[in-house]
């Protein structure tokens, strides 16, 4: 099965955009804020996973099918990154939505009693 030339150019364009997306991620990793660096690490893993996914597809179509193994590795890396990002998002939402479950809030409610 022949792959159309336009698909190759589209895939190459997407790979170039992903490489350009590495620039702001690496800048955020050098920042002084630990929370920002942690988010930047997850973004870096996501970008590398996407590069593996696109690169594996492109190389398996153009060079040899034995390089297709890069595609599932990229997909698994992206999936794991999205799971970690989702868990962190849920933790921050729960901690800001229910401040009465914190020890500080429980102590304040006891001290302001009748």
Buried (B, 14 or more C-beta within 10 A) or exposed (E): EEEEEEEEEEBEEBBEEBEEBBEEBEEBBEEEEEEEEEBBBBBBBBBBBBBBBBBBBBBBBEEEEEBEEBBEBBBEBBEBBBEBBEEEEEEEEEEEEEEEEEEEEEEEEEEEEE
